């Protein structure tokens, strides 16, 4: 090939120097030793540190001896020996030094965590008074069914006071589980006192104890001025987003400053399914956009490299203060700024050593990050952008792809490939839609972030302008919502994979092997052919013959965790839904699998959270024609949630009494109970559950909500036994022990469906109840073991049951 051909032929792109990986071994060693320390404890960690130190000294001495010996024999031999030492020996030494640094830092933190005063008090479940410093933003967590929400926050202890022992100073980490809303308003860095009960933590991190608190915190002083400013800007952004539609209005503050308090659960579920979850909170990409904008403006103004780097640093610090300098935000800031700062300083090759140095520093400062999946995703995504994306971009450009398109394709693909092993280990799935979904999201992320930051900055000075800018920002945010929604609804969008550490390691090894192998043109072509064959051959099978729902289905019990959601067919794409489960994502997924586009009637048997908290998932993307709730008004928060959903979607919410009937298509519903209001029972809301009798194509089904022994006895007394007799029974209250034997005997079902959550902590279902039903000849199936359950009667034949099984990584399993 001639030089002229090089000049006029296909562009070759810039010549690349080898990647500087000298600090990579240091980072890997520190990371692995910190993770090992968190899993094994302090003493094994110290042993590992001692062995690594001895090995490093021995290897260094051996390499020095070989270099001296080589230089005496021949200069050429010396050069070859030095190259070998640089490429192999010092990498190993770097790993060992990283092990020493990470292991020593972790052992020191473990000694504080396992200090006798705290560990003994936690084991004894002692009631204590504490002073602590808030480390991170408090976040709301969903409580158990029927209970109020809790608040979870991480703090650093200053002292612990026990009546018998007095005050003890221990700077250990503590996790606070609170029920009072006063904890929600705390800011990172704020000092408070509280009284509660200590319990032992789960282990695997640096948390010394868990403090359960029922009262509000007592504030000590005021937050620092940066936190007050950040709090004002964040509150202003929320005010600016309040008039916006719920989905983009809840996403924009999360995308910009990590405030997910108004993020719709269904939106969060869709972002997780499509591999876009990094966009629902502050990540390195947000930092990169803000700092990148400053860098672009600095270069437009012809600022020098060091001035540009300084301006980027100021922008970085300001953004971290705005998003609050919690560990997650600091981590995102560090990872997102590495490449841009290196480019601003005019040293692009320094980006990879900077990444390795940052990983080492962060792990040494906070060893708990070594076990944080978010930290691993940040590091891997940044590494993918630095190591893979430029090469893939240049390869695409050499094949005639325009520069902008090549970069848009290379960046999400490199980040997704790098993160895939961690995602697969966490979820047990490999997403097929993550790369295209993130590619479609790319044009909207930067405008939404910039407009959101602008709205936050304007909010205290000019609220009207802030609201206008937030309205503009809601359009790219709405695009992100649509991409996640429709990406999550694609059939066969994920493939099952081995979960846990084994699955992550296996996929990581296969990924590395594939990257190495595809450097050869023949292997690249072979991989492309195999991938195309898999997609073209397997995808239509999964799309056309998914096997669900089975033909002739009469009722489906959805696997929604510890809660109920039943679906009865009305016609093509139409159904009646009885109960909505404990969260929107699970019921939405079940209805999507059944291709339910219109809900003729939504019945909520009673108003506990495990039956109504998922109501927004029923409405999501569907037409709901009517909602029926019990006449019993409690719990009031459950009724308020249902009425709010009805008003938001323009759907009437009504009640009905005994004898009410409903007919649609092949379905006939009759309300049997409660025959009268039941008061003073073990649980009045449960014992006033709507009890429905359904008839579908000649098969009788009894739906009992959470009715317990009192309502079951009332039904026996007031309802003719012929109406209680049913072919299929939805067992009441997740199969709890509160079942009336005479009631079960009157129903005499052939099939029993038990909607129940995995390891639910309530002991549901009762083994004795299930054994009694089995002895009576019933076939008993449970959603915690079998996933979605469908009772089937194809072509009028015998009654049977089809089980779908759980999706790998299904949140209901966790």
GUMIGU-545673 format. One line per 8 residues: for each residue x, y negated, z of C-alpha. Coordinates in pm, whole numbers, plus 50000, padded with zeros to 5 digits. Example, Ala and Ser with C-alpha at 12.3 -4.5 7.8 and 13.67 -1.06 7.14 Angstrom:
# residues 2
51230/50450/50780; 51367/50106/50714 $
END
This chain:
# residues 814
50000/50000/50000; 50149/49665/49895; 50176/49345/50093; 49947/49181/49836; 49680/49440/49913; 49708/49355/50282; 49654/48992/50204; 49354/49038/49977 $
49203/49367/50098; 48990/49449/50398; 49074/49223/50697; 49283/49401/50950; 49225/49166/51240; 49492/49041/51479; 49770/49272/51583; 49712/49399/51936 $
49975/49434/52199; 49945/49725/52442; 49709/49662/52733; 49891/49570/53053; 49789/49845/53298; 50067/49800/53554; 49825/49706/53834; 49554/49954/53733 $
49709/50233/53942; 49717/50004/54245; 49346/49929/54208; 49248/50293/54153; 49450/50408/54453; 49301/50143/54683; 48949/50218/54565; 48972/50597/54603 $
49142/50581/54943; 48881/50338/55077; 48601/50562/54950; 48768/50867/55105; 48803/50684/55435; 48434/50592/55444; 48338/50953/55383; 48593/51130/55607 $
48655/50889/55895; 48955/50718/56051; 49191/51004/56142; 49191/51179/55800; 49241/50838/55642; 49549/50765/55851; 49688/51105/55757; 49637/51026/55386 $
49810/50688/55433; 50110/50851/55600; 50143/51112/55325; 50112/50845/55054; 50380/50633/55221; 50622/50925/55242; 50552/51019/54880; 50604/50660/54759 $
50940/50632/54937; 51057/50967/54804; 50947/50892/54447; 51104/50546/54448; 51436/50682/54573; 51430/50959/54313; 51359/50718/54029; 51637/50484/54139 $
51880/50774/54156; 51785/50891/53806; 51828/50540/53665; 52177/50506/53807; 52271/50850/53678; 52131/50772/53332; 52319/50443/53305; 52650/50618/53380 $
52597/50878/53106; 52489/50663/52811; 52323/50325/52751; 52077/50486/52505; 51984/50749/52762; 51944/50474/53019; 51702/50285/52796; 51495/50595/52728 $
51496/50678/53101; 51386/50330/53198; 51099/50341/52949; 50987/50675/53093; 51014/50538/53447; 50813/50229/53357; 50540/50432/53190; 50503/50713/53439 $
50690/50672/53764; 50585/50322/53853; 50221/50399/53771; 50231/50678/54029; 50406/50449/54276; 50133/50190/54216; 49865/50448/54291; 50040/50547/54613 $
50078/50183/54720; 49708/50133/54651; 49628/50436/54866; 49833/50285/55147; 49665/49943/55120; 49308/50070/55083; 49347/50345/55341; 49506/50118/55603 $
49239/49850/55560; 48960/50107/55580; 49108/50275/55889; 49126/49939/56066; 48759/49869/55990; 48656/50220/56091; 48822/50172/56429; 48604/49865/56486 $
48295/50048/56361; 48348/50346/56589; 48438/50141/56898; 48310/50307/57213; 48078/50028/57342; 47867/50014/57026; 47867/50383/56939; 47763/50483/57291 $
47484/50225/57305; 47355/50336/56963; 47356/50703/57062; 47167/50615/57381; 46916/50399/57186; 46982/50123/57437; 46786/49800/57448; 47031/49512/57408 $
47061/49141/57346; 47300/49037/57070; 47448/48735/56900; 47522/48785/56533; 47621/48599/56218; 47405/48665/55910; 47616/48809/55625; 47365/48833/55343 $
47020/48717/55237; 46741/48891/55430; 46522/49096/55200; 46172/49231/55236; 46131/49608/55223; 45807/49796/55180; 45687/49942/55508; 45520/50275/55558 $
45166/50326/55447; 44930/50099/55634; 45208/49908/55807; 45332/49555/55749; 45646/49481/55551; 45982/49481/55725; 46287/49265/55673; 46637/49399/55637 $
46957/49201/55674; 47324/49261/55738; 47505/49077/56016; 47835/49062/56203; 47812/49103/56579; 47965/48843/56806; 47867/49002/57137; 47631/49262/57282 $
47471/49226/57624; 47333/49515/57829; 47186/49462/58174; 47403/49727/58341; 47733/49640/58166; 47716/49269/58091; 47842/49108/57770; 48084/49291/57539 $
48253/49125/57239; 48268/49356/56935; 48308/49209/56581; 48132/49505/56419; 47881/49509/56137; 47520/49566/56221; 47203/49622/56022; 46890/49446/56148 $
46546/49591/56079; 46289/49327/56175; 45913/49291/56147; 45872/48920/56223; 45865/48691/55915; 46094/48448/56099; 46390/48658/55989; 46311/48592/55623 $
46413/48226/55646; 46769/48288/55768; 47070/48184/55560; 47409/48356/55526; 47651/48224/55787; 47375/48137/56035; 47421/48239/56399; 47123/48382/56590 $
47046/48577/56903; 46792/48858/56927; 46679/49141/57152; 46602/49488/57026; 46690/49854/57034; 47012/49997/56890; 47013/50321/56694; 47285/50513/56515 $
47343/50431/56144; 47327/50682/55860; 47707/50677/55808; 47910/50643/55491; 47969/50268/55533; 48100/50021/55793; 47770/49966/55974; 47821/50031/56346 $
47454/50037/56449; 47099/49952/56344; 46908/49698/56554; 46528/49722/56546; 46368/49389/56640; 46005/49290/56677; 46043/48925/56783; 46165/48628/56578 $
46535/48531/56600; 46658/48248/56823; 46859/48008/56607; 47192/47873/56729; 47259/47541/56557; 47189/47471/56191; 47328/47631/55876; 47636/47482/55712 $
47584/47195/55466; 47665/47406/55157; 47400/47654/55262; 47148/47377/55326; 47213/47235/54981; 47187/47579/54824; 46865/47646/55013; 46717/47318/54890 $
46807/47395/54528; 46674/47749/54549; 46347/47631/54703; 46322/47366/54433; 46364/47626/54161; 46090/47838/54316; 45858/47534/54325; 45935/47462/53961 $
45853/47823/53869; 45531/47844/54072; 45297/47724/53791; 45448/47974/53544; 45296/48315/53466; 45383/48572/53733; 45622/48789/53531; 45859/48529/53377 $
45810/48299/53677; 45926/48572/53913; 46215/48679/53689; 46373/48337/53629; 46483/48269/53993; 46616/48625/54016; 46809/48588/53692; 46957/48252/53792 $
47020/48263/54168; 46933/48616/54274; 46604/48518/54443; 46378/48817/54367; 46110/48736/54627; 45849/48681/54353; 45971/48943/54108; 45685/49170/54003 $
45754/49534/54104; 45645/49659/53762; 45893/49424/53591; 46169/49549/53819; 46080/49909/53732; 46090/49836/53358; 46429/49668/53387; 46563/49971/53573 $
46428/50213/53312; 46580/50022/53020; 46922/49968/53179; 46863/49594/53220; 46851/49589/53598; 47164/49372/53614; 46948/49087/53479; 46704/49093/53772 $
46966/48955/54009; 47290/48758/53999; 47558/48953/53813; 47890/48883/53650; 47711/48792/53326; 47538/48496/53496; 47870/48370/53627; 48031/48420/53287 $
47756/48217/53116; 47784/47922/53355; 48166/47919/53359; 48174/47985/52983; 47956/47680/52920; 48197/47467/53123; 48491/47618/52932; 48323/47541/52598 $
48260/47180/52699; 48618/47143/52828; 48764/47268/52501; 48525/47046/52303; 48665/46753/52504; 49019/46878/52419; 49108/46947/52783; 49432/47134/52841 $
49434/47499/52953; 49505/47424/53318; 49245/47146/53338; 48994/47380/53174; 49081/47650/53426; 49033/47401/53712; 48694/47293/53579; 48593/47658/53546 $
48696/47712/53909; 48482/47420/54027; 48184/47552/53829; 48240/47898/53974; 48248/47775/54334; 47939/47562/54279; 47744/47850/54128; 47844/48089/54406 $
47723/47832/54664; 47396/47794/54473; 47342/48170/54459; 47463/48201/54820; 47805/48355/54888; 47681/48695/54995; 47910/48992/54923; 47715/49083/54610 $
47738/48730/54469; 48107/48699/54553; 48164/49031/54381; 47972/48919/54074; 48157/48589/54069; 48494/48756/54088; 48420/49004/53812; 48240/48763/53582 $
48506/48491/53600; 48815/48706/53544; 48816/48709/53166; 48712/48348/53126; 48972/48212/53367; 49241/48413/53190; 49130/48272/52855; 49110/47919/52995 $
49467/47949/53120; 49576/48063/52773; 49677/48413/52884; 49418/48663/52757; 49646/48961/52833; 49635/48859/53201; 49266/48954/53220; 49318/49327/53283 $
49586/49277/53554; 49360/49011/53706; 49073/49260/53713; 49295/49523/53881; 49424/49268/54131; 49072/49148/54210; 48952/49505/54267; 49242/49570/54503 $
49186/49245/54693; 48810/49297/54727; 48848/49657/54845; 49114/49563/55101; 48907/49270/55231; 48581/49470/55235; 48637/49849/55207; 48262/49906/55208 $
48254/49790/54845; 48428/50114/54746; 48100/50302/54806; 47877/50032/54652; 47724/50132/54319; 47684/49766/54227; 48056/49710/54275; 48136/50006/54053 $
47899/49880/53784; 48053/49531/53798; 48407/49665/53767; 48324/49912/53491; 48122/49661/53290; 48402/49405/53312; 48659/49670/53220; 48449/49774/52922 $
48424/49415/52802; 48802/49369/52833; 48924/49703/52697; 48659/49831/52456; 48455/49539/52326; 48743/49354/52146; 48854/49671/51966; 48502/49764/51863 $
48432/49407/51751; 48745/49404/51533; 48663/49748/51392; 48317/49626/51292; 48461/49314/51133; 48702/49522/50927; 48399/49706/50793; 48236/49385/50678 $
48009/49308/50975; 47985/48930/51036; 48177/48802/51337; 47872/48704/51544; 47688/49028/51475; 48001/49233/51549; 48042/49068/51888; 47670/49100/51968 $
47688/49473/51894; 48019/49544/52066; 47955/49371/52399; 47638/49554/52517; 47761/49885/52375; 48096/49860/52557; 47936/49756/52886; 47672/50029/52867 $
47922/50302/52781; 48147/50199/53069; 47858/50196/53317; 47686/50512/53192; 47864/50756/53430; 47754/50562/53739; 47399/50516/53611; 47376/50886/53525 $
47502/50985/53869; 47246/50761/54038; 46943/50842/53823; 47012/51183/53671; 46934/51043/53324; 47111/50901/53022; 46925/50608/52871; 46882/50603/52494 $
46727/50256/52493; 46977/50072/52714; 47209/49956/52435; 46937/49833/52195; 46744/49677/52485; 47050/49489/52609; 47132/49390/52252; 46784/49242/52211 $
46821/49069/52548; 47151/48899/52462; 47003/48592/52284; 46775/48513/52579; 47007/48557/52878; 47223/48248/52825; 46934/48002/52758; 46736/48135/53054 $
47037/48108/53285; 47140/47758/53172; 46783/47624/53183; 46725/47784/53523; 47041/47632/53671; 46945/47295/53524; 46597/47318/53678; 46748/47403/54017 $
46989/47107/54003; 46713/46867/53895; 46456/46989/54149; 46551/46767/54447; 46605/46461/54224; 46329/46483/53963; 46071/46757/54035; 45865/46688/53722 $
46168/46728/53495; 46266/47043/53684; 45921/47191/53621; 45947/47105/53250; 46291/47266/53220; 46168/47573/53410; 45879/47598/53162; 46132/47599/52879 $
46333/47864/53065; 46025/48082/53103; 46017/48150/52726; 46350/48336/52711; 46258/48498/53043; 45931/48616/52887; 46129/48766/52598; 46335/48964/52851 $
46015/49087/53016; 45877/49204/52679; 46199/49382/52585; 46203/49566/52919; 45831/49650/52902; 45829/49798/52555; 46169/49960/52599; 46043/50137/52909 $
45736/50262/52721; 45927/50425/52439; 45875/50802/52449; 46189/51007/52504; 46380/50696/52607; 46593/50895/52850; 46763/51231/52849; 46799/51444/53165 $
47146/51477/53315; 47310/51622/53624; 47270/51371/53907; 47497/51285/54200; 47874/51259/54202; 47910/51571/53987; 47697/51422/53710; 47883/51091/53719 $
48226/51255/53712; 48123/51492/53432; 47989/51215/53210; 48292/50998/53291; 48530/51276/53185; 48333/51338/52867; 48331/50965/52790; 48709/50935/52829 $
48764/51246/52620; 48532/51111/52351; 48708/50773/52344; 49045/50943/52304; 48922/51189/52044; 48745/50932/51828; 49074/50756/51761; 49107/51011/51480 $
48891/50939/51171; 48784/51301/51128; 48660/51323/51488; 48476/50991/51451; 48290/51122/51149; 48209/51448/51326; 48075/51263/51633; 47864/51038/51412 $
47715/51337/51227; 47639/51527/51549; 47480/51220/51711; 47265/51156/51405; 47160/51521/51395; 47059/51515/51761; 46855/51197/51720; 46692/51295/51391 $
46628/51654/51497; 46537/51628/51863; 46362/51292/51883; 46060/51378/51669; 46008/51695/51869; 45998/51497/52192; 45777/51229/52037; 45525/51452/51866 $
45520/51760/52089; 45584/51622/52435; 45342/51876/52583; 45174/51619/52806; 44890/51576/52870; 44783/51935/52802; 44478/51978/52580; 44150/52016/52762 $
44266/51846/53083; 43996/51767/53340; 44189/51584/53612; 44550/51482/53668; 44704/51425/54010; 44989/51180/53954; 45320/51221/54134; 45340/50873/54289 $
45524/50958/54610; 45351/50945/54946; 45015/50832/54814; 44721/50920/54590; 44640/50851/54228; 44396/51074/54035; 44295/51035/53669; 43970/51166/53514 $
43925/51161/53134; 43648/50957/52971; 43755/50950/52606; 44052/50888/52379; 44275/50642/52563; 44010/50589/52834; 43991/50723/53190; 43864/50667/53541 $
44140/50620/53798; 44085/50703/54164; 44345/50529/54386; 44661/50352/54274; 44939/50497/54488; 45197/50311/54698; 45376/50114/54423; 45295/49987/54074 $
45570/50156/53874; 45472/50514/53955; 45103/50487/53863; 45190/50286/53552; 45427/50559/53436; 45166/50829/53495; 44897/50644/53301; 45146/50573/53023 $
45224/50944/52997; 44851/51015/52967; 44816/50739/52703; 44549/50563/52909; 44492/50221/52751; 44154/50141/52907; 44046/50213/53264; 43667/50231/53261 $
43656/50226/53641; 43918/50197/53913; 43800/50347/54242; 43999/50283/54559; 43897/50538/54821; 44018/50319/55109; 44247/50023/55160; 44567/50166/55307 $
44885/50072/55120; 44953/50427/54998; 44629/50406/54795; 44613/50038/54687; 44967/49893/54682; 45016/50013/54323; 44704/49839/54192; 44905/49602/53969 $
45046/49906/53789; 44696/50012/53685; 44628/49670/53535; 44966/49650/53363; 44910/49637/52988; 44561/49792/53020; 44203/49679/53018; 44028/49755/53348 $
43651/49717/53326; 43547/49741/53692; 43687/49807/54041; 43503/49988/54322; 43616/49962/54687; 43468/50097/55013; 43233/49890/55224; 43466/49932/55523 $
43669/49605/55531; 43996/49723/55685; 44288/49691/55647; 44225/49331/55543; 44560/49301/55365; 44466/49592/55140; 44134/49436/55044; 44306/49102/54983 $
44556/49268/54747; 44279/49435/54547; 44072/49117/54524; 44378/48918/54418; 44447/49167/54138; 44082/49156/54031; 44075/48775/54019; 44407/48759/53831 $
44270/48991/53561; 43909/48870/53556; 43769/49204/53673; 43479/49230/53921; 43540/49409/54252; 43234/49573/54398; 43116/49817/54665; 42864/50102/54661 $
42677/50322/54905; 42587/50689/54925; 42399/50809/54619; 42575/50571/54376; 42636/50744/54042; 42846/50664/53737; 42849/50829/53394; 43101/50778/53115 $
43168/51026/52834; 43194/51378/52981; 43239/51245/53334; 42971/51212/53602; 43068/51064/53940; 42853/51075/54253; 42935/50904/54584; 42880/51147/54875 $
43036/50963/55166; 43091/50824/55410; 42727/50904/55499; 42736/50621/55758; 43004/50388/55903; 43233/50579/56139; 43389/50381/56426; 43617/50470/56714 $
43784/50756/56526; 44155/50835/56512; 44171/50618/56197; 43858/50429/56098; 43987/50331/55750; 44069/50696/55674; 43737/50819/55804; 43547/50569/55593 $
43714/50682/55272; 43495/50710/54964; 43429/51079/54897; 43337/51144/54534; 43201/51445/54348; 43305/51457/53982; 43163/51678/53707; 43378/51712/53392 $
43268/51955/53121; 43104/52189/53369; 43384/52183/53628; 43313/52034/53972; 43582/51830/54149; 43572/51694/54505; 43784/51384/54575; 43816/51324/54949 $
44051/51026/54986; 44204/51039/55335; 43891/51164/55511; 43983/51336/55837; 43793/51575/56064; 43534/51317/56178; 43421/51222/55826; 43442/51582/55708 $
43209/51686/55991; 42972/51401/55905; 42963/51521/55546; 42882/51874/55663; 42595/51737/55871; 42449/51499/55611; 42529/51634/55262; 42373/51950/55113 $
42631/52227/55094; 42565/52271/54722; 42706/51923/54661; 43018/51999/54867; 43092/52319/54677; 43357/52246/54413; 43594/52426/54178; 43875/52177/54242 $
43955/52002/54570; 44181/51704/54612; 44300/51784/54965; 44237/51495/55203; 44513/51281/55356; 44806/51448/55175; 44726/51781/55337; 44753/51660/55697 $
44654/51885/55985; 44334/51680/56039; 44112/51910/55830; 43781/52059/55945; 43793/52437/55875; 43416/52454/55821; 43442/52178/55561; 43712/52363/55367 $
43499/52675/55391; 43201/52491/55246; 43402/52361/54949; 43556/52704/54867; 43780/52564/54591; 43960/52772/54329; 44228/52504/54286; 44363/52262/54549 $
44567/51956/54452; 44789/51799/54719; 44929/51452/54635; 45222/51412/54876; 45566/51251/54886; 45901/51426/54908; 46041/51437/55266; 45770/51197/55373 $
45845/51206/55746; 45483/51271/55845; 45500/51649/55820; 45259/51646/55525; 45126/51880/55408; 45045/52100/55708; 45175/52458/55652; 44880/52597/55850 $
44622/52422/55631; 44793/52538/55311; 44815/52895/55443; 44443/52895/55527; 44352/52776/55175; 44584/53030/55014; 44433/53315/55217; 44088/53207/55094 $
44201/53266/54736; 44272/52907/54629; 44571/52815/54416; 44750/52528/54595; 44981/52289/54408; 45177/51988/54538; 45306/51680/54359; 45624/51667/54570 $
45735/52001/54423; 45566/52014/54082; 45532/51651/53972; 45214/51558/53784; 44942/51825/53811; 44671/51879/53550; 44368/52104/53587; 44290/52244/53244 $
44002/52429/53082; 44089/52466/52714; 43799/52543/52480; 43571/52633/52770; 43795/52917/52885; 43919/52998/53233; 44033/52727/53474; 44413/52686/53490 $
44672/52437/53607; 44959/52277/53411; 45252/52113/53591; 45469/51854/53424; 45756/51849/53672; 45950/51545/53786; 46154/51322/53560; 46522/51335/53659 $
46593/51030/53869; 46225/50965/53935; 46204/50710/54222; 45931/50920/54385; 46200/51179/54460; 46403/50925/54655 $
END
